[in-house]
Amino acid sequence: MKTLNDNKRNVAVDALRGFAVMGIMLLHNIEHFNFYSFPEPSSETVKALDTSLWDMMFFAFSGKTYAIFALLFGFTFYLQSRNAEKRGEDFKNRFMWRLLLLLGFGFINAAFFPGEILVLYALIGFVLVPVRHWNDKALFALAIFLMLQPVEWCKVIYSAFNPSENPQQMIFSLGDVYPQLGGDSFWEMVKVNLVTGQLASLNWAWCYGRVFQTASLFMLGILLGRKGFFNASSTEALEKCRLFWTRVLCISLPVTLIMYYLKEFVYTQIEIEFMLSSLKTILNSWYNLFFMLCIVSAFLLLYWCNNGKLQKILAPYGRMSLTDYVSQSMVGSFLYFGYGLELHKVCGTTCSLLVGIAFLLIQVAFAHWWFRHYKRGPLETIWHKLTWIGKNR
């Protein structure tokens, strides 16, 4: 059954976004939504299974699904800006207002989850305003510069001349919120999440290269939109997309394999702790970038080969990504934290993954039902109406 506005939407992108949110949510479940408190395994078999699943999930999703989400954030900005220009409007002011609204959603989410990313996206999103009309070459050059992690290279050079120094990077730590996450007071949890939790999350994003990487991915998403590499609305456009993403896969797959072994080799050769920390940030961000490109290209090529028969299941889920993300945090905190069911005491990685899969199935089923009756997701509707307040849209 078709949902409302199927013909106007890029269903492949919706499905890809749904895949990204799925990966993020499953990781958050096995991490107990950044509350790293786990029960002792009941047996060596369970311990081995927990370890294997943990490694597998982080290998497949960590740093990659987040990157997909950031890439599509930039693409969505391009679509909204282009549509506004077609109507003879400048999207700049509406976009900045939209980011402030996203910041508000981020604070709501942060009350439940200390590691949330909406606040970071809202803050970094403002860099798109001054560059939105840059030509493709200039925008691509800036995106590459940011992806190179310039601050981390400055740290590498500094540490080469000052090998004995190891400046403190993490001023705030997520470990500081653990007593409140495990406590039975909902309001104490909210207070510590909104202050210490958010400061720790933003501190982590800065120290581990996420700030520059996110800005770069936003810009790459704009460029992919401009070039039409997500648009397969005609036979000619489809062939263009297939050719591009085939080339991306052919390049990114071997580079990912090389990066995987190269970074591990480099890590064993560096003895200066401060330099090693920065090189890990640099090489891991590059590795995750190319791995993410492998996933995106393979996902889209498979989608276009079989008309997305399987992947379309995730399309409605991807259309309400804001609702999915915020509701995950609310439900997840209740499931695992001390004020709720305290599942962190009984659920290891395997059990937590099963809980995450069950919740995923419920969210996907809800999304399919919702879009048979409504045009946008619940929070997406609020975001849209407030974005265009004063306009009949």
Solvent accessible surface area in square Angstrom, and as a share of the most:
residue,aa,sasa,rsa
1,M,197,0.88
2,K,142,0.60
3,T,20,0.12
4,L,82,0.41
5,N,53,0.27
6,D,38,0.20
7,N,131,0.67
8,K,170,0.72
9,R,96,0.35
10,N,46,0.23
11,V,35,0.20
12,A,6,0.05
13,V,4,0.03
14,D,3,0.02
15,A,0,0.00
16,L,0,0.00
17,R,30,0.11
18,G,0,0.00
19,F,36,0.15
20,A,0,0.00
21,V,1,0.00
22,M,30,0.13
23,G,0,0.00
24,I,12,0.06
25,M,0,0.00
26,L,13,0.07
27,L,16,0.08
28,H,23,0.10
29,N,3,0.02
30,I,0,0.00
31,E,20,0.09
32,H,0,0.00
33,F,1,0.01
34,N,17,0.09
35,F,12,0.05
36,Y,88,0.34
37,S,33,0.21
38,F,81,0.34
39,P,40,0.25
40,E,158,0.71
41,P,53,0.33
42,S,103,0.66
43,S,52,0.34
44,E,133,0.60
45,T,105,0.61
46,V,54,0.31
47,K,103,0.44
48,A,58,0.45
49,L,83,0.41
50,D,19,0.10
51,T,73,0.42
52,S,66,0.42
53,L,30,0.15
54,W,65,0.23
55,D,81,0.42
56,M,105,0.47
57,M,11,0.05
58,F,52,0.22
59,F,107,0.45
60,A,32,0.25
61,F,24,0.10
62,S,33,0.21
63,G,7,0.06
64,K,6,0.03
65,T,1,0.01
66,Y,13,0.05
67,A,0,0.00
68,I,0,0.00
69,F,21,0.09
70,A,0,0.00
71,L,1,0.01
72,L,2,0.01
73,F,36,0.15
74,G,0,0.00
75,F,10,0.04
76,T,40,0.23
77,F,7,0.03
78,Y,36,0.14
79,L,48,0.24
80,Q,42,0.19
81,S,13,0.09
82,R,88,0.32
83,N,57,0.29
84,A,0,0.00
85,E,88,0.39
86,K,149,0.63
87,R,100,0.37
88,G,70,0.68
89,E,52,0.23
90,D,83,0.43
91,F,5,0.02
92,K,66,0.28
93,N,100,0.51
94,R,55,0.20
95,F,5,0.02
96,M,59,0.26
97,W,97,0.34
98,R,30,0.11
99,L,2,0.01
100,L,90,0.45
101,L,23,0.12
102,L,4,0.02
103,L,34,0.17
104,G,32,0.31
105,F,19,0.08
106,G,0,0.00
107,F,93,0.39
108,I,87,0.44
109,N,0,0.00
110,A,0,0.00
111,A,12,0.09
112,F,34,0.14
113,F,2,0.01
114,P,0,0.00
115,G,15,0.15
116,E,4,0.02
117,I,26,0.13
118,L,7,0.04
119,V,4,0.03
120,L,15,0.07
121,Y,2,0.01
122,A,1,0.00
123,L,85,0.42
124,I,14,0.07
125,G,0,0.00
126,F,68,0.28
127,V,59,0.34
128,L,0,0.00
129,V,16,0.09
130,P,91,0.58
131,V,8,0.05
132,R,40,0.15
133,H,118,0.53
134,W,103,0.36
135,N,100,0.51
136,D,45,0.23
137,K,175,0.74
138,A,38,0.30
139,L,0,0.00
140,F,104,0.43
141,A,61,0.47
142,L,45,0.22
143,A,0,0.00
144,I,69,0.35
145,F,108,0.45
146,L,21,0.10
147,M,8,0.04
148,L,78,0.39
149,Q,1,0.00
150,P,26,0.16
151,V,44,0.25
152,E,5,0.02
153,W,94,0.33
154,C,85,0.51
155,K,34,0.15
156,V,16,0.09
157,I,103,0.52
158,Y,93,0.35
159,S,0,0.00
160,A,54,0.42
161,F,161,0.67
162,N,44,0.23
163,P,75,0.47
164,S,109,0.71
165,E,78,0.35
166,N,82,0.42
167,P,58,0.37
168,Q,144,0.64
169,Q,44,0.20
170,M,57,0.25
171,I,124,0.63
172,F,72,0.30
173,S,49,0.32
174,L,36,0.18
175,G,36,0.34
176,D,78,0.41
177,V,0,0.00
178,Y,64,0.24
179,P,93,0.59
180,Q,59,0.26
181,L,0,0.00
182,G,29,0.28
183,G,27,0.26
184,D,125,0.65
185,S,43,0.27
186,F,63,0.26
187,W,174,0.61
188,E,76,0.34
189,M,1,0.00
190,V,15,0.09
191,K,115,0.49
192,V,20,0.11
193,N,0,0.00
194,L,68,0.34
195,V,92,0.53
196,T,33,0.19
197,G,0,0.00
198,Q,10,0.04
199,L,74,0.37
200,A,0,0.00
201,S,16,0.10
202,L,53,0.26
203,N,21,0.11
204,W,98,0.34
205,A,4,0.03
206,W,114,0.40
207,C,8,0.05
208,Y,104,0.39
209,G,2,0.02
210,R,42,0.15
211,V,37,0.21
212,F,38,0.16
213,Q,5,0.02
214,T,0,0.00
215,A,8,0.06
216,S,0,0.00
217,L,0,0.00
218,F,0,0.00
219,M,4,0.02
220,L,28,0.14
221,G,0,0.00
222,I,3,0.02
223,L,15,0.07
224,L,20,0.10
225,G,5,0.05
226,R,71,0.26
227,K,92,0.39
228,G,19,0.18
229,F,31,0.13
230,F,3,0.01
231,N,72,0.37
232,A,33,0.26
233,S,95,0.61
234,S,59,0.38
235,T,108,0.63
236,E,146,0.65
237,A,19,0.15
238,L,38,0.19
239,E,89,0.40
240,K,101,0.43
241,C,0,0.00
242,R,71,0.26
243,L,96,0.48
244,F,51,0.21
245,W,1,0.00
246,T,58,0.34
247,R,142,0.52
248,V,22,0.13
249,L,46,0.23
250,C,85,0.51
251,I,108,0.55
252,S,1,0.01
253,L,90,0.45
254,P,59,0.37
255,V,41,0.24
256,T,10,0.06
257,L,101,0.50
258,I,110,0.56
259,M,15,0.07
260,Y,86,0.33
261,Y,151,0.57
262,L,76,0.38
263,K,16,0.07
264,E,78,0.35
265,F,124,0.52
266,V,32,0.18
267,Y,31,0.12
268,T,102,0.60
269,Q,104,0.46
270,I,41,0.21
271,E,167,0.75
272,I,43,0.22
273,E,116,0.52
274,F,10,0.04
275,M,25,0.11
276,L,38,0.19
277,S,38,0.24
278,S,1,0.01
279,L,18,0.09
280,K,81,0.34
281,T,10,0.06
282,I,0,0.00
283,L,14,0.07
284,N,55,0.28
285,S,7,0.05
286,W,51,0.18
287,Y,15,0.06
288,N,27,0.14
289,L,18,0.09
290,F,51,0.21
291,F,29,0.12
292,M,0,0.00
293,L,37,0.19
294,C,12,0.07
295,I,28,0.14
296,V,0,0.00
297,S,0,0.00
298,A,36,0.28
299,F,18,0.08
300,L,0,0.00
301,L,27,0.13
302,L,107,0.53
303,Y,14,0.05
304,W,25,0.09
305,C,97,0.58
306,N,62,0.32
307,N,97,0.50
308,G,0,0.00
309,K,159,0.67
310,L,128,0.64
311,Q,21,0.09
312,K,78,0.33
313,I,83,0.42
314,L,24,0.12
315,A,7,0.06
316,P,10,0.06
317,Y,0,0.00
318,G,1,0.01
319,R,26,0.09
320,M,1,0.00
321,S,15,0.10
322,L,10,0.05
323,T,17,0.10
324,D,2,0.01
325,Y,3,0.01
326,V,4,0.02
327,S,32,0.21
328,Q,2,0.01
329,S,1,0.01
330,M,74,0.33
331,V,54,0.31
332,G,2,0.02
333,S,0,0.00
334,F,93,0.39
335,L,31,0.15
336,Y,0,0.00
337,F,0,0.00
338,G,6,0.05
339,Y,50,0.19
340,G,20,0.19
341,L,98,0.49
342,E,53,0.24
343,L,38,0.19
344,H,14,0.06
345,K,116,0.49
346,V,103,0.59
347,C,5,0.03
348,G,15,0.14
349,T,10,0.06
350,T,29,0.17
351,C,54,0.32
352,S,0,0.00
353,L,17,0.08
354,L,112,0.56
355,V,35,0.20
356,G,0,0.00
357,I,66,0.33
358,A,51,0.39
359,F,30,0.13
360,L,16,0.08
361,L,114,0.57
362,I,113,0.57
363,Q,13,0.06
364,V,16,0.09
365,A,64,0.50
366,F,84,0.35
367,A,0,0.00
368,H,54,0.24
369,W,111,0.39
370,W,44,0.15
371,F,1,0.00
372,R,104,0.38
373,H,102,0.45
374,Y,103,0.39
375,K,95,0.40
376,R,74,0.27
377,G,0,0.00
378,P,38,0.24
379,L,38,0.19
380,E,24,0.11
381,T,41,0.24
382,I,84,0.43
383,W,29,0.10
384,H,21,0.10
385,K,127,0.54
386,L,67,0.33
387,T,0,0.00
388,W,19,0.07
389,I,106,0.54
390,G,83,0.80
391,K,89,0.38
392,N,164,0.84
393,R,124,0.45
